[in-house]
Amino acid sequence: MLKVVNWLGDGENNMFGMLDYRAHKLFLILFGIPYFLLNIFNIFGLPYISYYIGHANFDDRFVEILVSVIALFVISWSWFLIVFLLNKIFYFIFELLVDVIPHDGRTEAEAKQVVYRGKKMITALEIQKHPSTWDSELMARASKIDWVMRLFYHERYLRQIQAIHEEYQDDPEGETGPAIEEGIWMDYGIPLLWQQKYLTNPIYRGVIYQTIFFLYLIFMRLGF
């Protein structure tokens, strides 16, 4: 059940004050379905529109494919801008209703990210802190932050972040970064696999789904 922290009022503009991680639940109730539909359109709608532009207007096979590919590139970038604006609009509407209160020392920017993604973002923000501050509970949560990771790479990623944690136990102020982390994984014999990198990232996965459907339309040359 959503818990309201306080009620803020100035006589004309009243809103609920809500901790960021609780505000995520309300944000999901209000905008979860629109985001789901936007994601479905991104995966299936954009490739179909791009394919149809080439398929419906050109008979030459090479030209058809070339135009479809160019259309997909242009439409995808336009779609990115549209989604960016929609994110701004959705959050603006949400802020009219709710005053988001950062929790557990998070900044306002971090609290906003938590409103979007909830507990997964909390874990992501915590794992971005220096490895010497991690504990076993955080590392366990981080290794299950994504469903593909949880199903296929849970044990591997857990060993990877445990290796990083061990390396910084005696160096609490040591420099960190992706390149340094990948070097540690190589030393421990558990390098980052390319499929682990791309399949466990929701953004990359969306691009992969979109590309597969686009190639399906192109090679099947479906007539709609």
Backbone as CSV, one residue per row, in Angstrom:
resi,resn,N_x,N_y,N_z,CA_x,CA_y,CA_z,C_x,C_y,C_z
1,MET,0.852,-1.193,0.000,0.000,0.000,0.000,0.888,1.244,0.000
2,LEU,0.549,2.215,-0.833,1.365,3.419,-0.920,1.232,4.244,0.350
3,LYS,2.353,4.630,0.858,2.350,5.416,2.084,2.726,6.856,1.776
4,VAL,1.854,7.780,2.135,2.113,9.198,1.935,2.927,9.718,3.107
5,VAL,4.028,10.406,2.789,4.898,10.911,3.848,4.317,12.146,4.495
6,ASN,3.889,13.074,3.672,3.276,14.276,4.234,2.421,14.952,3.175
7,TRP,1.659,15.944,3.603,0.804,16.697,2.681,1.316,18.116,2.653
8,LEU,1.648,18.567,1.444,2.203,19.901,1.302,1.141,20.805,0.705
9,GLY,0.945,21.945,1.288,-0.069,22.852,0.747,0.361,24.290,0.898
10,ASP,0.008,25.085,-0.128,0.321,26.515,-0.055,-0.940,27.347,-0.273
11,GLY,-2.096,26.693,-0.112,-3.342,27.411,-0.304,-3.904,27.246,-1.690
12,GLU,-3.027,27.189,-2.706,-3.495,27.042,-4.079,-2.998,25.742,-4.700
13,ASN,-1.779,25.388,-4.371,-1.166,24.216,-4.987,-0.874,23.174,-3.920
14,ASN,-1.643,22.109,-3.911,-1.463,21.052,-2.933,-0.942,19.795,-3.620
15,MET,-0.068,19.082,-2.943,0.457,17.840,-3.504,0.888,16.907,-2.388
16,PHE,0.989,15.658,-2.722,1.486,14.669,-1.789,3.001,14.673,-1.790
17,GLY,3.590,14.546,-0.614,5.020,14.323,-0.504,5.241,12.836,-0.315
18,MET,6.082,12.228,-1.153,6.249,10.776,-1.123,7.714,10.417,-1.335
19,LEU,8.213,9.464,-0.561,9.584,8.995,-0.730,9.754,8.416,-2.134
20,ASP,10.942,8.588,-2.691,11.179,8.224,-4.094,10.813,6.777,-4.428
21,TYR,11.221,5.831,-3.559,10.965,4.425,-3.886,9.490,4.074,-3.780
22,ARG,8.734,4.807,-2.971,7.282,4.601,-2.908,6.595,5.322,-4.077
23,ALA,7.153,6.440,-4.472,6.593,7.194,-5.596,6.673,6.383,-6.886
24,HIS,7.658,5.494,-6.977,7.787,4.644,-8.164,6.526,3.809,-8.377
25,LYS,5.942,3.315,-7.312,4.751,2.479,-7.426,3.588,3.271,-8.027
26,LEU,3.428,4.503,-7.585,2.360,5.348,-8.132,2.655,5.706,-9.583
27,PHE,3.917,5.988,-9.884,4.311,6.309,-11.255,4.005,5.131,-12.180
28,LEU,4.244,3.920,-11.695,3.979,2.721,-12.480,2.486,2.541,-12.723
29,ILE,1.684,2.839,-11.714,0.230,2.736,-11.860,-0.269,3.724,-12.921
30,LEU,0.269,4.926,-12.894,-0.194,5.976,-13.806,0.327,5.808,-15.228
31,PHE,1.595,5.396,-15.353,2.223,5.416,-16.673,2.782,4.066,-17.124
32,GLY,2.552,3.021,-16.362,3.076,1.709,-16.732,2.556,1.222,-18.073
33,ILE,1.244,1.341,-18.302,0.649,0.887,-19.565,1.154,1.714,-20.752
34,PRO,1.187,3.056,-20.667,1.758,3.827,-21.785,3.191,3.431,-22.115
35,TYR,4.027,3.194,-21.091,5.409,2.794,-21.355,5.467,1.417,-22.009
36,PHE,4.582,0.518,-21.587,4.534,-0.813,-22.194,4.171,-0.713,-23.676
37,LEU,3.187,0.107,-23.992,2.770,0.279,-25.383,3.858,0.953,-26.219
38,LEU,4.556,1.917,-25.619,5.664,2.564,-26.332,6.764,1.551,-26.653
39,ASN,7.034,0.654,-25.721,8.061,-0.362,-25.927,7.664,-1.332,-27.032
40,ILE,6.393,-1.749,-27.032,5.903,-2.648,-28.076,5.986,-1.975,-29.447
41,PHE,5.614,-0.707,-29.502,5.675,0.022,-30.775,7.119,0.158,-31.245
42,ASN,8.041,0.360,-30.313,9.455,0.485,-30.655,9.980,-0.792,-31.298
43,ILE,9.575,-1.941,-30.749,10.079,-3.226,-31.229,9.432,-3.647,-32.546
44,PHE,8.109,-3.457,-32.659,7.388,-3.958,-33.825,6.913,-2.856,-34.788
45,GLY,6.486,-1.724,-34.243,5.941,-0.668,-35.077,6.973,0.001,-35.950
46,LEU,8.113,0.385,-35.367,9.133,1.090,-36.146,9.690,0.237,-37.287
47,PRO,10.043,-1.040,-37.022,10.523,-1.863,-38.145,9.460,-2.042,-39.238
48,TYR,8.201,-2.210,-38.827,7.144,-2.416,-39.827,6.958,-1.172,-40.705
49,ILE,6.905,0.009,-40.073,6.750,1.249,-40.842,7.917,1.434,-41.809
50,SER,9.123,1.167,-41.327,10.318,1.320,-42.160,10.293,0.345,-43.332
51,TYR,9.932,-0.903,-43.030,9.854,-1.916,-44.087,8.779,-1.538,-45.109
52,TYR,7.648,-1.078,-44.637,6.537,-0.768,-45.528,6.881,0.385,-46.475
53,ILE,7.659,1.363,-45.982,8.061,2.493,-46.827,8.820,2.001,-48.060
54,GLY,9.762,1.073,-47.844,10.516,0.536,-48.983,9.709,-0.443,-49.804
55,HIS,8.967,-1.319,-49.133,8.233,-2.387,-49.809,7.101,-1.842,-50.687
56,ALA,6.418,-0.823,-50.215,5.241,-0.307,-50.919,5.583,0.658,-52.054
57,ASN,6.806,1.186,-52.049,7.117,2.240,-53.016,8.169,1.871,-54.054
58,PHE,8.850,0.729,-53.872,9.918,0.375,-54.809,9.825,-1.105,-55.184
59,ASP,10.015,-1.392,-56.466,9.976,-2.772,-56.951,11.352,-3.408,-56.960
60,ASP,12.372,-2.594,-57.174,13.739,-3.115,-57.177,14.111,-3.578,-55.773
61,ARG,14.548,-4.840,-55.671,14.823,-5.444,-54.350,15.903,-4.691,-53.576
62,PHE,16.984,-4.341,-54.247,18.086,-3.639,-53.572,17.622,-2.279,-53.073
63,VAL,16.921,-1.538,-53.913,16.438,-0.208,-53.528,15.443,-0.322,-52.374
64,GLU,14.588,-1.337,-52.456,13.609,-1.557,-51.393,14.286,-1.731,-50.037
65,ILE,15.308,-2.586,-50.009,16.024,-2.846,-48.751,16.766,-1.600,-48.289
66,LEU,17.445,-0.930,-49.227,18.223,0.267,-48.874,17.317,1.348,-48.285
67,VAL,16.189,1.596,-48.924,15.261,2.618,-48.435,14.700,2.221,-47.069
68,SER,14.399,0.954,-46.882,13.863,0.487,-45.603,14.872,0.674,-44.470
69,VAL,16.133,0.375,-44.758,17.190,0.535,-43.749,17.365,2.006,-43.386
70,ILE,17.404,2.865,-44.397,17.542,4.304,-44.141,16.337,4.816,-43.360
71,ALA,15.157,4.349,-43.737,13.932,4.764,-43.039,13.974,4.342,-41.575
72,LEU,14.452,3.115,-41.321,14.529,2.640,-39.936,15.478,3.507,-39.114
73,PHE,16.603,3.892,-39.714,17.575,4.741,-39.015,16.966,6.104,-38.687
74,VAL,16.331,6.719,-39.674,15.749,8.059,-39.483,14.585,8.010,-38.496
75,ILE,13.705,7.035,-38.678,12.530,6.931,-37.807,12.936,6.613,-36.375
76,SER,13.958,5.773,-36.194,14.413,5.411,-34.848,14.934,6.618,-34.094
77,TRP,15.683,7.485,-34.798,16.188,8.692,-34.148,15.050,9.659,-33.822
78,SER,14.091,9.742,-34.715,12.923,10.595,-34.450,12.134,10.048,-33.267
79,TRP,12.005,8.731,-33.218,11.291,8.084,-32.117,12.001,8.322,-30.784
80,PHE,13.333,8.301,-30.822,14.116,8.570,-29.608,13.777,9.948,-29.051
81,LEU,13.673,10.943,-29.925,13.341,12.302,-29.492,11.912,12.376,-28.954
82,ILE,11.001,11.643,-29.588,9.610,11.632,-29.130,9.511,11.024,-27.734
83,VAL,10.187,9.894,-27.534,10.164,9.239,-26.226,10.814,10.115,-25.165
84,PHE,11.888,10.807,-25.546,12.557,11.726,-24.623,11.577,12.810,-24.153
85,LEU,10.823,13.368,-25.100,9.839,14.402,-24.757,8.704,13.824,-23.920
86,LEU,8.263,12.618,-24.246,7.204,11.977,-23.472,7.648,11.721,-22.034
87,ASN,8.905,11.323,-21.864,9.442,11.141,-20.514,9.331,12.435,-19.709
88,LYS,9.699,13.539,-20.365,9.619,14.847,-19.715,8.177,15.203,-19.359
89,ILE,7.258,14.930,-20.291,5.850,15.258,-20.071,5.264,14.408,-18.947
90,PHE,5.535,13.090,-18.981,5.014,12.194,-17.951,5.503,12.619,-16.559
91,TYR,6.803,12.924,-16.474,7.339,13.283,-15.161,6.837,14.655,-14.716
92,PHE,6.631,15.563,-15.667,6.068,16.883,-15.333,4.669,16.719,-14.743
93,ILE,3.852,15.876,-15.385,2.506,15.612,-14.869,2.580,14.993,-13.479
94,PHE,3.511,14.047,-13.317,3.665,13.368,-12.030,4.057,14.355,-10.933
95,GLU,4.941,15.293,-11.268,5.382,16.276,-10.283,4.271,17.242,-9.884
96,LEU,3.256,17.384,-10.744,2.110,18.215,-10.372,1.289,17.558,-9.264
97,LEU,1.394,16.237,-9.188,0.622,15.478,-8.206,1.419,15.116,-6.957
98,VAL,2.714,14.873,-7.159,3.542,14.327,-6.082,4.832,15.118,-5.927
99,ASP,5.170,15.403,-4.700,6.470,15.990,-4.386,7.395,14.842,-3.990
100,VAL,8.332,14.498,-4.879,9.213,13.354,-4.649,10.297,13.726,-3.643
101,ILE,10.404,12.937,-2.590,11.377,13.185,-1.528,12.519,12.177,-1.634
102,PRO,13.750,12.637,-1.905,14.890,11.710,-1.969,15.069,10.975,-0.644
103,HIS,15.349,9.675,-0.739,15.498,8.854,0.463,16.904,8.269,0.514
104,ASP,17.359,7.977,1.719,18.627,7.277,1.950,19.821,8.030,1.354
105,GLY,19.782,9.360,1.440,20.919,10.173,1.010,21.020,10.395,-0.488
106,ARG,19.996,10.015,-1.236,20.052,10.200,-2.685,19.837,11.663,-3.053
107,THR,20.416,12.071,-4.184,20.212,13.418,-4.702,18.847,13.482,-5.398
108,GLU,18.428,14.680,-5.764,17.159,14.825,-6.471,17.199,14.111,-7.820
109,ALA,18.343,14.201,-8.499,18.484,13.527,-9.792,18.397,12.011,-9.624
110,GLU,19.028,11.486,-8.585,18.975,10.045,-8.322,17.568,9.621,-7.923
111,ALA,16.888,10.457,-7.145,15.513,10.155,-6.736,14.613,10.068,-7.962
112,LYS,14.848,10.931,-8.935,14.055,10.906,-10.168,14.260,9.585,-10.905
113,GLN,15.491,9.099,-10.940,15.767,7.814,-11.575,15.074,6.672,-10.841
114,VAL,15.017,6.772,-9.518,14.341,5.756,-8.717,12.839,5.759,-9.009
115,VAL,12.266,6.940,-9.210,10.844,7.027,-9.556,10.582,6.276,-10.856
116,TYR,11.500,6.373,-11.812,11.343,5.679,-13.088,11.491,4.164,-12.951
117,ARG,12.488,3.704,-12.186,12.844,2.282,-12.229,12.759,1.555,-10.900
118,GLY,12.482,2.249,-9.827,12.239,1.581,-8.557,13.461,0.917,-7.941
119,LYS,13.263,-0.284,-7.371,14.305,-0.979,-6.620,15.520,-1.324,-7.480
120,LYS,15.289,-1.586,-8.763,16.418,-1.894,-9.651,17.376,-0.709,-9.734
121,MET,16.826,0.499,-9.797,17.686,1.671,-9.851,18.385,1.899,-8.524
122,ILE,17.723,1.607,-7.421,18.369,1.732,-6.108,19.602,0.835,-6.061
123,THR,19.444,-0.406,-6.518,20.576,-1.335,-6.555,21.658,-0.833,-7.495
124,ALA,21.255,-0.333,-8.669,22.225,0.168,-9.644,23.023,1.342,-9.079
125,LEU,22.354,2.231,-8.352,23.041,3.380,-7.749,23.993,2.936,-6.647
126,GLU,23.589,1.943,-5.874,24.442,1.468,-4.783,25.678,0.742,-5.304
127,ILE,25.510,-0.016,-6.400,26.645,-0.756,-6.949,27.609,0.171,-7.682
128,GLN,27.181,1.416,-7.953,28.070,2.392,-8.578,29.009,3.039,-7.558
129,LYS,28.722,2.818,-6.281,29.607,3.363,-5.247,30.910,2.565,-5.223
130,HIS,31.860,3.019,-4.450,33.167,2.358,-4.440,33.018,0.899,-3.998
131,PRO,33.700,-0.027,-4.690,33.573,-1.460,-4.387,33.897,-1.836,-2.943
132,SER,34.718,-1.043,-2.275,35.071,-1.361,-0.887,33.876,-1.219,0.051
133,THR,32.811,-0.534,-0.399,31.631,-0.322,0.446,30.564,-1.400,0.230
134,TRP,30.749,-2.259,-0.767,29.737,-3.264,-1.061,29.668,-4.312,0.047
135,ASP,28.509,-4.912,0.206,28.373,-6.057,1.101,27.755,-7.214,0.323
136,SER,27.676,-8.379,0.939,27.207,-9.579,0.250,25.757,-9.450,-0.211
137,GLU,24.942,-8.753,0.581,23.534,-8.592,0.229,23.385,-7.742,-1.024
138,LEU,24.161,-6.669,-1.123,24.108,-5.804,-2.302,24.598,-6.554,-3.534
139,MET,25.684,-7.299,-3.406,26.219,-8.028,-4.552,25.240,-9.086,-5.038
140,ALA,24.537,-9.723,-4.121,23.531,-10.722,-4.494,22.390,-10.056,-5.262
141,ARG,21.964,-8.872,-4.796,20.885,-8.149,-5.482,21.331,-7.698,-6.866
142,ALA,22.565,-7.216,-6.957,23.082,-6.706,-8.228,23.172,-7.806,-9.279
143,SER,23.465,-9.023,-8.843,23.607,-10.128,-9.792,22.264,-10.613,-10.333
144,LYS,21.167,-10.080,-9.765,19.825,-10.481,-10.210,19.015,-9.272,-10.697
145,ILE,19.706,-8.203,-11.025,19.014,-6.945,-11.347,18.256,-7.017,-12.671
146,ASP,18.682,-7.909,-13.552,18.032,-8.055,-14.861,17.587,-9.498,-15.026
147,TRP,16.440,-9.721,-15.691,15.897,-11.081,-15.773,16.766,-12.013,-16.609
148,VAL,17.406,-11.496,-17.657,18.303,-12.331,-18.456,19.543,-12.679,-17.644
149,MET,20.059,-11.701,-16.925,21.209,-11.950,-16.061,20.864,-12.990,-15.002
150,ARG,19.667,-12.844,-14.423,19.232,-13.763,-13.365,19.106,-15.194,-13.893
151,LEU,18.666,-15.356,-15.127,18.461,-16.690,-15.685,19.738,-17.335,-16.206
152,PHE,20.618,-16.518,-16.835,21.746,-17.097,-17.554,23.134,-16.703,-17.036
153,TYR,23.254,-15.540,-16.393,24.591,-15.064,-16.022,24.706,-14.704,-14.546
154,HIS,23.757,-15.149,-13.742,23.743,-14.792,-12.326,25.036,-15.192,-11.622
155,GLU,25.427,-16.462,-11.727,26.618,-16.951,-11.035,27.877,-16.277,-11.549
156,ARG,27.949,-16.080,-12.858,29.140,-15.466,-13.445,29.295,-14.022,-12.991
157,TYR,28.209,-13.260,-13.062,28.308,-11.853,-12.667,28.557,-11.720,-11.167
158,LEU,27.988,-12.611,-10.371,28.238,-12.570,-8.930,29.712,-12.783,-8.644
159,ARG,30.331,-13.731,-9.336,31.770,-13.956,-9.162,32.567,-12.745,-9.630
160,GLN,32.101,-12.088,-10.679,32.812,-10.913,-11.188,32.793,-9.760,-10.183
161,ILE,31.622,-9.471,-9.611,31.575,-8.350,-8.673,32.233,-8.718,-7.336
162,GLN,32.219,-9.989,-6.987,32.948,-10.416,-5.783,34.446,-10.238,-5.982
163,ALA,34.923,-10.498,-7.192,36.351,-10.314,-7.496,36.736,-8.846,-7.371
164,ILE,35.894,-7.962,-7.878,36.163,-6.532,-7.766,36.161,-6.105,-6.310
165,HIS,35.199,-6.590,-5.559,35.107,-6.270,-4.127,36.371,-6.696,-3.392
166,GLU,36.856,-7.881,-3.696,38.068,-8.388,-3.033,39.281,-7.523,-3.360
167,GLU,39.376,-7.089,-4.613,40.527,-6.302,-5.046,40.625,-4.959,-4.329
168,TYR,39.506,-4.410,-3.907,39.510,-3.081,-3.298,39.375,-3.104,-1.771
169,GLN,39.406,-4.267,-1.181,39.297,-4.345,0.272,40.433,-3.608,0.974
170,ASP,41.617,-3.699,0.416,42.781,-3.033,1.015,43.093,-1.701,0.347
171,ASP,42.226,-1.251,-0.538,42.448,0.008,-1.242,41.116,0.744,-1.374
172,PRO,40.582,1.241,-0.249,39.247,1.850,-0.237,39.117,3.136,-1.046
173,GLU,40.210,3.705,-1.491,40.157,4.918,-2.294,40.739,4.697,-3.688
174,GLY,40.945,3.439,-4.048,41.520,3.114,-5.350,40.634,3.536,-6.501
175,GLU,41.253,3.874,-7.615,40.512,4.307,-8.798,39.731,3.139,-9.386
176,THR,38.524,3.424,-9.840,37.681,2.403,-10.450,37.261,2.843,-11.852
177,GLY,36.641,1.947,-12.580,36.168,2.264,-13.928,35.973,0.990,-14.717
178,PRO,35.203,1.047,-15.794,34.920,-0.151,-16.607,36.176,-0.871,-17.086
179,ALA,37.159,-0.106,-17.565,38.373,-0.732,-18.080,39.125,-1.460,-16.966
180,ILE,39.191,-0.836,-15.784,39.878,-1.454,-14.642,39.143,-2.721,-14.219
181,GLU,37.818,-2.653,-14.181,37.020,-3.812,-13.784,37.212,-4.975,-14.750
182,GLU,37.209,-4.671,-16.054,37.393,-5.737,-17.038,38.785,-6.354,-16.916
183,GLY,39.773,-5.538,-16.532,41.117,-6.062,-16.310,41.142,-7.026,-15.128
184,ILE,40.422,-6.690,-14.066,40.332,-7.564,-12.891,39.672,-8.882,-13.266
185,TRP,38.605,-8.812,-14.067,37.913,-10.045,-14.480,38.829,-10.930,-15.324
186,MET,39.651,-10.311,-16.158,40.603,-11.090,-16.955,41.608,-11.788,-16.047
187,ASP,42.080,-11.074,-15.024,43.043,-11.656,-14.092,42.446,-12.834,-13.324
188,TYR,41.148,-12.757,-13.040,40.478,-13.827,-12.284,39.947,-14.934,-13.205
189,GLY,40.136,-14.770,-14.511,39.691,-15.788,-15.441,38.194,-15.803,-15.692
190,ILE,37.533,-14.680,-15.445,36.086,-14.578,-15.686,35.805,-13.295,-16.483
191,PRO,36.306,-13.230,-17.721,36.130,-12.016,-18.531,34.666,-11.754,-18.867
192,LEU,34.374,-10.500,-19.209,33.030,-10.115,-19.608,32.746,-10.661,-20.999
193,LEU,31.732,-11.507,-21.121,31.352,-12.075,-22.403,30.538,-11.053,-23.201
194,TRP,30.694,-11.057,-24.516,29.961,-10.082,-25.324,28.457,-10.305,-25.202
195,GLN,28.032,-11.575,-25.162,26.600,-11.833,-25.031,26.079,-11.433,-23.649
196,GLN,26.931,-11.548,-22.652,26.555,-11.095,-21.313,26.373,-9.579,-21.306
197,LYS,27.263,-8.876,-21.981,27.220,-7.412,-22.018,25.966,-6.905,-22.712
198,TYR,25.622,-7.503,-23.845,24.526,-6.971,-24.657,23.159,-7.552,-24.293
199,LEU,23.100,-8.811,-23.949,21.810,-9.427,-23.671,21.251,-9.056,-22.307
200,THR,22.104,-8.615,-21.390,21.620,-8.238,-20.061,21.312,-6.751,-19.956
201,ASN,21.475,-6.025,-21.059,21.168,-4.597,-21.085,19.830,-4.392,-21.791
202,PRO,18.797,-3.877,-21.100,17.467,-3.717,-21.717,17.475,-2.881,-22.991
203,ILE,18.326,-1.863,-23.053,18.383,-1.012,-24.250,18.936,-1.794,-25.436
204,TYR,20.052,-2.494,-25.217,20.617,-3.309,-26.288,19.645,-4.405,-26.699
205,ARG,18.960,-4.994,-25.726,17.998,-6.056,-26.029,16.876,-5.541,-26.916
206,GLY,16.399,-4.325,-26.624,15.348,-3.731,-27.440,15.796,-3.560,-28.878
207,VAL,17.040,-3.124,-29.062,17.592,-2.958,-30.415,17.690,-4.312,-31.114
208,ILE,18.093,-5.341,-30.376,18.209,-6.686,-30.951,16.837,-7.202,-31.383
209,TYR,15.828,-7.059,-30.512,14.465,-7.485,-30.864,13.981,-6.756,-32.128
210,GLN,14.211,-5.450,-32.137,13.778,-4.622,-33.258,14.457,-5.064,-34.551
211,THR,15.758,-5.315,-34.479,16.520,-5.718,-35.655,16.074,-7.078,-36.168
212,ILE,15.831,-8.019,-35.263,15.383,-9.356,-35.666,14.050,-9.277,-36.402
213,PHE,13.108,-8.485,-35.869,11.811,-8.365,-36.522,11.939,-7.676,-37.876
214,PHE,12.805,-6.674,-37.959,13.026,-5.968,-39.219,13.603,-6.913,-40.274
215,LEU,14.601,-7.714,-39.883,15.204,-8.662,-40.821,14.193,-9.725,-41.252
216,TYR,13.332,-10.116,-40.328,12.277,-11.072,-40.663,11.373,-10.513,-41.763
217,LEU,10.970,-9.256,-41.614,10.112,-8.627,-42.624,10.843,-8.524,-43.967
218,ILE,12.114,-8.146,-43.921,12.889,-7.964,-45.134,13.056,-9.294,-45.892
219,PHE,13.488,-10.334,-45.191,13.799,-11.580,-45.868,12.566,-12.393,-46.228
220,MET,11.501,-12.235,-45.435,10.254,-12.917,-45.786,9.497,-12.144,-46.851
221,ARG,9.839,-10.870,-46.982,9.224,-9.972,-47.964,7.701,-10.094,-47.919
222,LEU,7.181,-9.917,-46.737,5.744,-10.045,-46.542,5.009,-8.897,-47.228
223,GLY,3.930,-9.199,-47.835,3.117,-8.169,-48.489,1.911,-7.843,-47.655
224,PHE,1.804,-6.621,-47.184,0.671,-6.225,-46.342,-0.180,-5.224,-47.112
